[in-house]
Amino acid sequence: MSQMQINEVLAQIRSFSVTRTASASSAPASGVSGFGELLKQGIDAVNHAQQGAASLADSYERGVPGVELAQVMLESQKAAISFRALTEVRNRLVTVYQDIMNMAI
């Protein structure tokens, strides 16, 4: 993934975070949703995409009517791309953490 694509993914995460913050401020303060919750939702979304693609592939292998190869391949590629994006975000977070830990105080 190129630097530009990583920045686009991070910009989407930031815009989602701003949207959630705006909606959270209008909702009652029953719980604080922070970065950890946002990250968990992202991981859950990737997991859901992977499970959906696997289920669709399984249905195609069993010969379920209405499931086409193009549909299976498209969903598999979507799941793979979302996993790669999540991996890049994780790598970026690890790099930032290491940079912070190596800072001189």
Secondary structure as UniProt FT lines:
FT   HELIX           3..26
FT   HELIX           35..62
FT   TURN            65..66
FT   HELIX           69..101
//
